[in-house]
């Protein structure tokens, strides 16, 4: 790499750009606010020091952000570098600069997909924003996630089995056609000669099972031959052959008679392990409420300080089945490493447990604000009876005291779904004659028991459940709704909902570039002067004038 400086915009480019766009464009405004966002020296570790000089990686990075800001293809982005005056202004180029070939953009993204380079690119932009006084740590931030559809065709399990065989045959036909020819059966040309598309199979579940086991026998024949002693070793290293082997582990099993059978129901491995497509093994099936999809999940964290632009400061991409709460600690750790940890982090219930609240405050000094999951016991839902909050916990003596004054007889430690609970169980001699037994437990014979979290977490849980019922807490939490607008903006304007590329690493690059494009748009729209008063709606003014008060 031969680093070049684009600190100074050519005078002719400056005069022409401002003459053509006297109010400026987002690209021009970003250049004036942040100067050079990406310098070639920032990417020295991505390129070798010897060889033929390449195009400026700093400019490729900026073009990639502009490309996502306007949702352009690689060809259209490369054409914009050659033809758009405002882009030449933002890039610091002469008006007659010929630009570069569009293929350099995909090659640059491939470099970003390695390791955490995409996150480093976002960090470079955030550093410029901090230096410009447009972003700061220890403020307020909010986080939410949305689903992302994979860039592959949605397949049923039956189509997945057939398409996995076809993909392996295609790859072997290219790598070693002479080895494959003796294996081909007469039906394979019709069965795998084109992409496998299967609608409704006549005959119901029995017919589906028969069709699946037909695919299973074909795939097993191919795998057995590839792993035979006289087979070329390179066949086992082919990507689609290895994917076929794993798909067969997920979808089939050998019965006691040695027959290959189709897995069904609970015999299937979890969705986080199964492949949904042989062409993108990182895409997984997931259901969240009434939405089901195959692909990924992306988490955006943005600043929401009142006197500064709202900017995306963290992006996390996961496979679809990973739940939101598994990202809370990582988000905090990453923000702390970047010195952008907030003082208050607003999230929804999915990101929040008492343990998360306690760790955020203890490790990073972050106040994690969000609704703790409500008590789902029968008594709490009914609103009458003795729910968990009605019991007094004596932590010193390790006892629970019921509303009638009875003391628990035992105190044991439980492990439920990886979490520690303390269970207080009352004696049957106290519970059976109790006049409030029907309000306390639905069991006719068993005594009441209460399971609580360890003391620090239990107190956080009880305190938050009380606080979130107050109007003051709800006003503080109302700002979380803004992250929904951010996700909507990126879905509608920047194509966040659909993955452009295959694989988790490349999809994460897309999400980081999308977040940076969002930041560019926010900078262009932000005005650091006091906001002007909004004009009241004319109908509302008319009603007030006529004496019809609108509440």
Backbone torsions as a table, in degrees:
resi	resn	phi	psi	omega
1	UNK	NA	139.4	175.9
2	UNK	-114.8	96.4	-175.6
3	UNK	-59.1	139.2	177.5
4	UNK	-126.0	154.4	-179.4
5	UNK	-106.7	131.6	176.1
6	UNK	-121.7	33.4	-177.2
7	UNK	-65.2	-36.6	-176.1
8	UNK	-104.7	125.1	176.7
9	UNK	-81.3	132.3	179.4
10	UNK	-54.5	136.5	-177.1
11	UNK	-56.9	-38.0	-179.8
12	UNK	-64.5	-39.9	178.4
13	UNK	-63.8	-40.4	179.4
14	UNK	-61.9	-49.8	-177.6
15	UNK	-63.0	-42.8	-177.0
16	UNK	-68.4	-41.9	-177.8
17	UNK	-63.7	-45.0	-177.5
18	UNK	-75.7	-25.6	174.1
19	UNK	-70.7	-38.7	-179.6
20	UNK	-78.1	-33.0	-176.7
21	UNK	-130.6	75.9	-174.5
22	UNK	-62.4	-23.6	177.4
23	UNK	-92.9	-3.7	-178.9
24	UNK	81.0	164.1	174.9
25	UNK	-123.6	167.6	178.7
26	UNK	-53.2	-37.6	-179.9
27	UNK	-66.0	-44.3	-178.6
28	UNK	-67.9	-41.3	179.9
29	UNK	-65.9	-38.0	177.8
30	UNK	-64.6	-41.5	179.3
31	UNK	-62.3	-40.0	-179.7
32	UNK	-70.6	-32.7	-179.1
33	UNK	-78.2	-40.4	-170.9
34	UNK	-111.8	-5.2	-175.7
35	UNK	60.6	-134.2	180.0
36	UNK	-81.8	113.3	-177.2
37	UNK	-73.8	-45.2	-177.0
38	UNK	-124.0	122.8	176.8
39	UNK	-99.9	150.8	-179.4
40	UNK	-58.1	-34.4	-179.1
41	UNK	-61.4	-25.1	179.7
42	UNK	-68.3	-16.8	-175.3
43	UNK	-116.1	16.7	-177.9
44	UNK	-59.7	-32.5	-177.6
45	UNK	-74.2	-9.5	179.7
46	UNK	-89.0	-15.8	-171.4
47	UNK	-126.8	148.7	176.0
48	UNK	-69.8	156.7	-178.4
49	UNK	-83.0	-15.4	-179.0
50	UNK	-116.0	178.4	179.6
51	UNK	97.2	-171.8	-176.9
52	UNK	-72.6	135.9	178.7
53	UNK	-59.2	139.4	179.4
54	UNK	-108.6	177.0	178.1
55	UNK	-70.5	152.7	-175.8
56	UNK	-56.9	117.5	178.2
57	UNK	-67.4	-28.9	176.2
58	UNK	-62.5	-40.8	178.0
59	UNK	-72.6	-35.8	175.8
60	UNK	-61.2	-38.4	178.5
61	UNK	-63.4	-45.0	-179.3
62	UNK	-67.4	-40.2	177.7
63	UNK	-62.3	-37.7	178.6
64	UNK	-62.1	-40.2	178.3
65	UNK	-67.0	-45.1	179.0
66	UNK	-62.9	-36.0	178.4
67	UNK	-59.6	-44.2	-179.8
68	UNK	-75.4	-28.0	178.0
69	UNK	-63.2	-33.8	-178.5
70	UNK	-109.3	6.7	175.8
71	UNK	56.3	52.7	-177.1
72	UNK	-101.9	155.1	170.1
73	UNK	-76.2	170.9	178.8
74	UNK	-61.6	-43.6	179.7
75	UNK	-61.8	-44.3	-178.5
76	UNK	-66.3	-36.8	178.4
77	UNK	-66.6	-42.8	178.1
78	UNK	-64.4	-36.7	176.9
79	UNK	-66.7	-36.5	179.6
80	UNK	-64.7	-35.0	177.4
81	UNK	-62.3	-36.6	-178.3
82	UNK	-79.2	-30.8	-167.4
83	UNK	-114.4	-20.4	-174.4
84	UNK	-90.5	123.0	-179.1
85	UNK	-67.0	-40.8	-177.7
86	UNK	-68.0	-32.1	175.8
87	UNK	-67.5	-39.7	177.6
88	UNK	-63.7	-35.1	176.3
89	UNK	-63.9	-48.7	-179.2
90	UNK	-64.6	-32.3	-178.7
91	UNK	-89.0	-10.9	-179.3
92	UNK	72.9	39.8	-175.9
93	UNK	-107.3	155.5	170.8
94	UNK	-68.3	155.8	-178.6
95	UNK	-64.7	-27.5	-179.0
96	UNK	-97.4	15.9	179.5
97	UNK	-65.8	130.7	-175.7
98	UNK	-79.9	-6.9	178.9
99	UNK	77.9	-142.2	-174.8
100	UNK	-151.6	169.0	177.5
101	UNK	-75.8	141.3	-174.8
102	UNK	-61.7	-24.1	-177.8
103	UNK	-65.0	-19.6	179.0
104	UNK	-65.0	-26.7	-179.0
105	UNK	-68.3	-43.7	179.1
106	UNK	-67.6	-36.0	177.8
107	UNK	-65.8	-37.5	178.5
108	UNK	-67.4	-41.4	177.9
109	UNK	-64.4	-35.2	178.0
110	UNK	-62.3	-37.5	176.0
111	UNK	-66.5	-38.8	-179.9
112	UNK	-67.2	-25.8	-176.4
113	UNK	-73.7	-8.9	-178.8
114	UNK	-86.9	127.8	177.9
115	UNK	62.6	-138.1	-178.9
116	UNK	-108.2	30.9	-176.4
117	UNK	-65.5	-33.1	177.8
118	UNK	-63.3	-41.9	177.6
119	UNK	-64.9	-34.6	176.4
120	UNK	-64.8	-35.2	177.0
121	UNK	-63.8	-45.2	176.4
122	UNK	-61.0	-38.5	-179.8
123	UNK	-62.7	-36.6	177.8
124	UNK	-59.9	-44.5	178.3
125	UNK	-64.4	-42.2	-179.0
126	UNK	-64.1	-37.0	177.3
127	UNK	-61.9	-41.1	177.9
128	UNK	-65.3	-37.9	179.9
129	UNK	-67.3	-39.3	177.2
130	UNK	-64.5	-44.6	-179.9
131	UNK	-63.0	-30.5	179.6
132	UNK	-84.0	-0.8	179.9
133	UNK	76.3	18.7	-178.3
134	UNK	-99.5	-3.3	-177.9
135	UNK	-150.3	144.2	179.0
136	UNK	-149.3	157.6	174.0
137	UNK	-87.9	176.1	178.4
138	UNK	60.4	30.7	173.9
139	UNK	-107.2	-141.5	177.7
140	UNK	-114.1	139.9	178.3
141	UNK	-139.4	159.4	179.8
142	UNK	-141.3	151.4	-174.1
143	UNK	-135.8	143.3	169.9
144	UNK	-157.2	169.3	-176.4
145	UNK	-128.4	160.3	173.5
146	UNK	-144.2	162.3	-177.8
147	UNK	-86.9	151.2	-178.5
148	UNK	-129.9	127.2	-179.3
149	UNK	-82.1	135.4	-179.9
150	UNK	-68.2	156.0	-178.6
151	UNK	-86.9	42.3	178.2
152	UNK	-137.8	162.3	179.0
153	UNK	-69.6	137.8	177.1
154	UNK	-72.4	123.0	-176.0
155	UNK	-114.6	143.5	167.3
156	UNK	-75.1	169.4	178.4
157	UNK	-61.8	-36.8	179.6
158	UNK	-66.8	-44.2	177.4
159	UNK	-65.1	-35.6	177.9
160	UNK	-60.5	-43.8	179.4
161	UNK	-62.0	-48.2	-179.4
162	UNK	-66.3	-41.7	-178.9
163	UNK	-69.0	-29.9	177.0
164	UNK	-66.4	-40.2	175.9
165	UNK	-64.5	-44.9	-178.5
166	UNK	-62.2	-43.2	-179.6
167	UNK	-63.2	-39.1	178.0
168	UNK	-67.0	-40.9	178.6
169	UNK	-63.4	-40.3	179.0
170	UNK	-61.9	-43.3	-177.7
171	UNK	-70.3	-39.7	178.4
172	UNK	-68.2	-37.6	179.6
173	UNK	-60.7	-31.4	177.8
174	UNK	-81.1	-38.3	-175.2
175	UNK	-78.9	-41.2	-175.4
176	UNK	-153.9	75.4	-176.8
177	UNK	-63.8	-34.2	-178.6
178	UNK	-64.2	-35.5	178.6
179	UNK	-69.4	-32.8	-173.2
180	UNK	-78.9	-33.4	-172.1
181	UNK	-53.2	-47.1	-179.4
182	UNK	-63.4	-20.2	-178.2
183	UNK	-82.6	-22.4	-171.2
184	UNK	-66.5	130.8	175.4
185	UNK	-98.5	155.3	-175.2
186	UNK	-55.3	-36.0	-176.0
187	UNK	-76.3	-14.9	-173.2
188	UNK	-66.5	-33.2	-179.0
189	UNK	-61.1	-43.3	179.0
190	UNK	-74.4	-36.9	-174.3
191	UNK	-75.1	-37.5	-173.3
192	UNK	-125.3	13.3	-179.1
193	UNK	-72.7	-22.2	175.9
194	UNK	-137.8	170.9	-176.0
195	UNK	-58.9	143.5	-174.6
196	UNK	-81.0	116.8	176.6
197	UNK	-128.9	118.7	-176.1
198	UNK	-127.6	120.9	175.4
199	UNK	-88.1	-139.3	178.2
200	UNK	-75.1	129.0	-177.4
201	UNK	-91.0	119.3	177.4
202	UNK	-62.7	137.2	179.0
203	UNK	108.5	-2.7	174.0
204	UNK	72.0	-151.6	-174.2
205	UNK	-62.9	-35.4	-179.6
206	UNK	-63.0	-45.2	179.9
207	UNK	-66.7	-37.8	177.0
208	UNK	-62.4	-44.0	179.9
209	UNK	-62.5	-42.5	179.6
210	UNK	-63.5	-42.7	179.2
211	UNK	-64.9	-41.3	-179.9
212	UNK	-64.3	-41.5	-179.3
213	UNK	-72.6	-21.9	171.7
214	UNK	-67.3	-46.9	173.7
215	UNK	-59.6	-39.6	-177.7
216	UNK	-60.9	-42.7	179.5
217	UNK	-65.8	-39.0	178.6
218	UNK	-65.0	-45.7	-179.8
219	UNK	-64.7	-39.1	-179.9
220	UNK	-67.3	-35.6	176.4
221	UNK	-61.3	-41.9	-180.0
222	UNK	-67.1	-43.5	-178.9
223	UNK	-67.4	-41.1	179.5
224	UNK	-61.3	-41.8	179.6
225	UNK	-68.3	-38.7	-178.7
226	UNK	-67.2	-28.7	-178.7
227	UNK	-100.4	10.3	176.7
228	UNK	-69.2	157.5	-176.1
229	UNK	-63.3	-31.7	-177.1
230	UNK	-93.2	4.7	180.0
231	UNK	-79.2	146.4	176.4
232	UNK	-60.5	129.6	-177.4
233	UNK	-59.3	-26.9	-176.4
234	UNK	-66.1	-22.8	-179.6
235	UNK	-64.0	-36.1	-179.7
236	UNK	-69.1	-19.0	-179.2
237	UNK	-89.5	-7.5	179.5
238	UNK	-66.2	138.6	-173.7
239	UNK	-62.3	-47.3	-176.4
240	UNK	-70.6	-26.9	175.2
241	UNK	-68.5	-41.7	177.8
242	UNK	-66.6	-38.8	177.7
243	UNK	-63.9	-42.2	177.2
244	UNK	-58.4	-42.5	179.5
245	UNK	-60.7	-43.6	-178.7
246	UNK	-70.9	-38.0	177.0
247	UNK	-61.2	-38.8	179.4
248	UNK	-67.7	-33.0	174.7
249	UNK	-65.7	-40.5	-178.4
250	UNK	-70.7	-38.6	-167.5
251	UNK	-103.0	-15.1	-175.4
252	UNK	-131.3	163.6	174.2
253	UNK	-151.2	161.0	176.7
254	UNK	-95.9	126.9	177.8
255	UNK	-82.6	-178.1	-175.6
256	UNK	-65.9	-24.3	178.7
257	UNK	-87.4	3.7	179.1
258	UNK	81.4	19.5	179.5
259	UNK	-98.2	140.8	178.0
260	UNK	-77.3	123.6	-175.7
261	UNK	-121.2	154.6	-179.3
262	UNK	-84.5	125.1	178.6
263	UNK	-71.6	145.0	178.1
264	UNK	-144.6	151.9	173.9
265	UNK	61.2	-130.5	-175.8
266	UNK	-72.0	-8.8	177.1
267	UNK	-74.9	-12.6	179.5
268	UNK	-78.7	144.8	173.6
269	UNK	-69.2	165.6	-179.5
270	UNK	-63.2	157.7	-176.7
271	UNK	-61.1	-27.5	-179.3
272	UNK	-69.8	-14.8	178.6
273	UNK	-103.2	-30.5	-176.2
274	UNK	-76.0	148.0	173.5
275	UNK	-87.2	144.2	174.4
276	UNK	-101.4	-14.6	179.9
277	UNK	-155.9	141.2	176.3
278	UNK	-72.9	-8.7	-176.5
279	UNK	-100.0	-11.1	174.4
280	UNK	-149.1	94.0	-175.1
281	UNK	-79.1	-4.1	175.4
282	UNK	-90.1	-11.4	179.3
283	UNK	-81.9	126.9	-177.8
284	UNK	-131.6	154.9	-179.0
285	UNK	-80.9	143.6	178.0
286	UNK	-153.8	153.5	174.8
287	UNK	-128.3	130.3	174.4
288	UNK	-133.7	111.5	-173.2
289	UNK	53.8	-115.2	-176.8
290	UNK	-101.5	13.1	-179.8
291	UNK	-110.6	128.4	173.4
292	UNK	-126.7	139.1	-176.8
293	UNK	-157.8	166.9	173.9
294	UNK	-121.2	120.1	-177.6
295	UNK	160.9	-122.3	-170.5
296	UNK	-135.7	179.5	173.8
297	UNK	-136.1	133.1	-179.2
298	UNK	-119.6	138.3	-179.1
299	UNK	-114.9	123.1	176.9
300	UNK	-109.1	133.5	172.9
301	UNK	-118.1	127.1	-179.0
302	UNK	-128.9	152.2	174.1
303	UNK	-74.7	151.0	179.1
304	UNK	-142.4	42.2	174.8
305	UNK	-75.0	142.8	-171.4
306	UNK	-67.3	-34.4	-172.6
307	UNK	-97.9	9.2	-178.4
308	UNK	-133.9	159.0	176.6
309	UNK	-64.8	147.7	179.2
310	UNK	-85.2	112.4	-171.6
311	UNK	-123.6	144.2	177.7
312	UNK	-74.9	123.8	-175.4
313	UNK	-113.3	-10.3	-179.8
314	UNK	-153.6	139.2	178.1
315	UNK	-132.2	130.5	176.3
316	UNK	-131.1	131.6	178.0
317	UNK	-118.2	130.9	-179.9
318	UNK	-133.2	167.9	169.2
319	UNK	-66.9	156.6	-170.9
320	UNK	-58.4	-40.9	-175.3
321	UNK	-71.4	-10.1	-179.9
322	UNK	-69.2	124.0	-175.6
323	UNK	-79.4	155.0	-174.2
324	UNK	-58.3	-40.1	-176.6
325	UNK	-63.0	-20.0	178.4
326	UNK	-74.2	-11.2	-178.4
327	UNK	-100.1	-11.0	-172.7
328	UNK	-58.2	-50.1	-177.2
329	UNK	-66.9	-39.2	179.3
330	UNK	-62.9	-42.2	179.2
331	UNK	-60.4	-45.3	179.9
332	UNK	-64.2	-43.5	-179.6
333	UNK	-63.8	-42.4	-179.7
334	UNK	-65.7	-42.8	179.7
335	UNK	-65.8	-37.6	177.5
336	UNK	-65.2	-39.5	177.8
337	UNK	-61.8	-35.8	179.6
338	UNK	-84.8	1.3	-177.4
339	UNK	60.8	36.6	177.6
340	UNK	-125.9	20.0	179.2
341	UNK	-61.7	137.3	-179.2
342	UNK	-82.2	163.8	169.6
343	UNK	-82.0	-31.7	178.1
344	UNK	-136.1	129.4	-177.8
345	UNK	-120.1	118.7	-174.9
346	UNK	-103.0	123.7	-177.0
347	UNK	-139.7	171.3	175.6
348	UNK	-94.2	-178.3	-173.2
349	UNK	-59.2	-32.8	-175.0
350	UNK	-62.6	-26.9	-178.4
351	UNK	-91.8	-0.6	-162.2
352	UNK	-122.3	130.0	166.2
353	UNK	-139.5	162.5	175.2
354	UNK	-56.4	-34.4	178.7
355	UNK	-65.0	-37.8	177.5
356	UNK	-66.1	-41.2	179.3
357	UNK	-61.7	-45.4	-178.0
358	UNK	-65.4	-45.1	-177.8
359	UNK	-67.1	-41.2	-179.4
360	UNK	-58.7	-42.0	179.8
361	UNK	-72.7	-40.9	-175.6
362	UNK	-73.1	-42.9	-173.8
363	UNK	-86.4	-41.6	-172.3
364	UNK	-119.8	-2.1	-177.8
365	UNK	67.3	30.8	-178.6
366	UNK	-101.5	130.7	171.9
367	UNK	-86.3	110.7	-178.5
368	UNK	-90.1	112.1	-173.8
369	UNK	-107.6	124.1	178.2
370	UNK	176.3	164.9	-178.3
371	UNK	-76.8	120.4	173.0
372	UNK	-68.7	141.8	179.6
373	UNK	-55.2	132.4	-176.8
374	UNK	-70.7	160.0	175.2
375	UNK	-67.7	119.0	-176.5
376	UNK	-98.3	14.9	179.6
377	UNK	-68.6	160.4	-179.5
378	UNK	-58.9	-41.8	-177.2
379	UNK	-65.3	-41.3	-178.7
380	UNK	-68.6	-39.2	179.6
381	UNK	-67.2	-37.2	-179.7
382	UNK	-72.5	-25.8	-178.3
383	UNK	76.4	5.8	176.7
384	UNK	-139.1	134.3	-176.1
385	UNK	117.2	-175.5	-174.5
386	UNK	-101.6	98.0	174.8
387	UNK	-85.9	-174.8	-175.0
388	UNK	-61.3	-36.0	-178.4
389	UNK	-66.5	-17.8	-178.9
390	UNK	-78.5	-11.3	-178.2
391	UNK	-96.3	139.3	175.8
392	UNK	-94.3	131.1	-178.6
393	UNK	-102.0	121.9	174.5
394	UNK	-96.8	95.0	-173.5
395	UNK	-69.1	-32.9	-177.4
396	UNK	-66.4	-45.6	-178.0
397	UNK	-93.1	1.6	179.2
398	UNK	53.8	60.6	-179.5
399	UNK	-142.9	156.6	171.5
400	UNK	-116.6	141.9	-178.2
401	UNK	-118.1	123.2	-176.4
402	UNK	-80.4	166.8	-179.5
403	UNK	-58.8	-21.8	178.1
404	UNK	-87.7	-1.3	176.7
405	UNK	94.8	-1.7	178.7
406	UNK	-73.2	146.8	-179.2
407	UNK	-106.8	140.0	-178.2
408	UNK	-62.0	150.4	-177.4
409	UNK	-95.2	-21.2	-179.1
410	UNK	-142.1	158.3	-177.3
411	UNK	-143.0	106.2	-175.1
412	UNK	-126.1	156.5	179.4
413	UNK	-97.4	132.5	179.0
414	UNK	-120.6	154.9	173.3
415	UNK	-122.0	110.7	-176.8
416	UNK	-120.8	115.9	179.0
417	UNK	53.5	39.0	177.1
418	UNK	83.1	3.7	-179.7
419	UNK	-114.0	144.7	-179.9
420	UNK	-89.5	130.3	176.0
421	UNK	-127.5	155.8	175.3
422	UNK	-114.7	121.9	-175.8
423	UNK	-106.6	122.9	174.6
424	UNK	-103.5	122.4	-178.8
425	UNK	-114.9	134.2	-178.6
426	UNK	-91.8	160.1	-178.8
427	UNK	-79.2	145.5	179.2
428	UNK	-64.2	-30.1	179.8
429	UNK	-65.8	-25.1	176.9
430	UNK	-87.3	-34.6	-173.1
431	UNK	-83.1	-39.2	-174.1
432	UNK	-61.8	-46.9	-179.1
433	UNK	-82.8	-0.3	-174.9
434	UNK	-64.6	128.6	179.9
435	UNK	-66.9	-19.5	-179.8
436	UNK	-100.0	19.9	-175.8
437	UNK	-57.7	-40.5	-178.3
438	UNK	-65.4	-28.6	178.5
439	UNK	-81.4	-14.6	-172.7
440	UNK	-103.1	-43.5	-176.7
441	UNK	-146.4	149.8	179.2
442	UNK	-92.9	-7.3	-179.9
443	UNK	-75.0	139.5	179.9
444	UNK	-82.2	-21.4	-174.5
445	UNK	-123.4	-34.8	-174.4
446	UNK	-78.5	153.2	175.4
447	UNK	-82.4	161.7	-179.4
448	UNK	-74.7	143.7	172.6
449	UNK	-132.8	150.5	-179.1
450	UNK	-130.3	125.0	177.4
451	UNK	-106.8	124.9	-178.6
452	UNK	-126.3	159.2	174.7
453	UNK	-74.3	164.1	172.4
454	UNK	-52.8	157.7	-166.7
455	UNK	-51.3	-50.9	-176.3
456	UNK	-61.0	-42.8	-179.1
457	UNK	-72.9	-36.4	178.1
458	UNK	-62.8	-41.7	-179.6
459	UNK	-66.9	-38.7	175.7
460	UNK	-62.4	-44.2	-179.3
461	UNK	-60.9	-48.9	-177.9
462	UNK	-66.2	-41.0	-178.4
463	UNK	-65.9	-43.4	-179.3
464	UNK	-67.1	-37.0	179.4
465	UNK	-64.6	-32.7	176.4
466	UNK	-75.1	-43.8	-177.0
467	UNK	-62.9	-39.1	-173.4
468	UNK	-72.9	-2.8	173.2
469	UNK	-89.1	-10.7	-175.8
470	UNK	-86.1	154.2	179.2
471	UNK	-68.3	-34.8	179.6
472	UNK	-63.0	-43.7	179.1
473	UNK	-63.8	-42.0	-177.8
474	UNK	-65.8	-33.3	175.4
475	UNK	-67.7	-39.8	177.1
476	UNK	-64.0	-38.9	-174.8
477	UNK	-79.2	-17.0	-175.0
478	UNK	-59.3	-25.6	-177.3
479	UNK	-67.1	-17.3	-179.6
480	UNK	-61.6	-28.3	-177.1
481	UNK	-59.1	-22.6	-178.8
482	UNK	-63.3	-28.3	-179.5
483	UNK	-68.8	-25.8	175.1
484	UNK	-63.6	-38.6	177.9
485	UNK	-66.6	-36.7	178.7
486	UNK	-64.1	-45.6	178.1
487	UNK	-63.1	-41.5	179.2
488	UNK	-62.7	-42.6	178.3
489	UNK	-59.0	-44.2	-177.4
490	UNK	-73.7	-29.7	176.0
491	UNK	-70.5	-46.1	-173.5
492	UNK	-79.2	-37.5	-173.7
493	UNK	-95.0	-37.7	-171.4
494	UNK	-114.0	7.2	174.0
495	UNK	69.9	35.4	-176.8
496	UNK	-67.7	-29.1	-172.5
497	UNK	-65.3	-31.0	-175.8
498	UNK	-114.8	130.6	176.5
499	UNK	-69.7	136.1	175.9
500	UNK	-84.3	-26.5	-171.1
501	UNK	-125.7	170.3	-179.5
502	UNK	-104.3	140.0	178.4
503	UNK	101.3	147.7	-177.1
504	UNK	-63.6	-43.1	-176.2
505	UNK	-63.6	-46.5	-179.2
506	UNK	-70.4	-34.3	176.8
507	UNK	-66.1	-36.2	177.1
508	UNK	-64.5	-37.9	175.1
509	UNK	-58.7	-44.1	177.0
510	UNK	-58.0	-44.0	-177.1
511	UNK	-68.0	-36.9	177.7
512	UNK	-66.6	-44.7	178.2
513	UNK	-64.5	-34.7	176.3
514	UNK	-64.1	-43.5	178.2
515	UNK	-62.4	-40.2	179.2
516	UNK	-68.5	-36.2	175.3
517	UNK	-63.7	-38.5	176.1
518	UNK	-61.9	-43.3	178.5
519	UNK	-61.3	-39.8	177.9
520	UNK	-60.4	-44.6	179.0
521	UNK	-63.4	-40.8	-179.8
522	UNK	-64.3	-39.6	179.0
523	UNK	-64.0	-40.3	-179.6
524	UNK	-66.3	-34.0	-177.1
525	UNK	-85.8	-17.6	-172.0
526	UNK	-81.3	137.1	176.4
527	UNK	-122.7	124.7	-175.0
528	UNK	-80.3	2.0	174.7
529	UNK	-84.6	166.4	-179.5
530	UNK	-63.6	137.1	-178.8
531	UNK	-67.1	140.9	179.3
532	UNK	-74.5	153.4	-180.0
533	UNK	-67.8	137.5	179.9
534	UNK	-77.4	139.0	178.9
535	UNK	-71.0	133.3	179.7
536	UNK	-67.2	143.5	176.6
537	UNK	-57.9	141.1	-174.3
538	UNK	-65.5	-37.4	179.3
539	UNK	-64.8	-40.1	178.9
540	UNK	-63.5	-41.5	178.7
541	UNK	-62.5	-41.2	179.5
542	UNK	-63.1	-42.2	179.9
543	UNK	-63.9	-41.7	179.2
544	UNK	-64.3	-39.0	179.8
545	UNK	-65.9	-37.1	-178.6
546	UNK	-81.4	-3.1	177.7
547	UNK	91.8	10.5	176.6
548	UNK	-97.9	99.0	-177.0
549	UNK	-72.6	135.1	176.0
550	UNK	-105.3	118.0	-178.5
551	UNK	-96.6	NA	NA
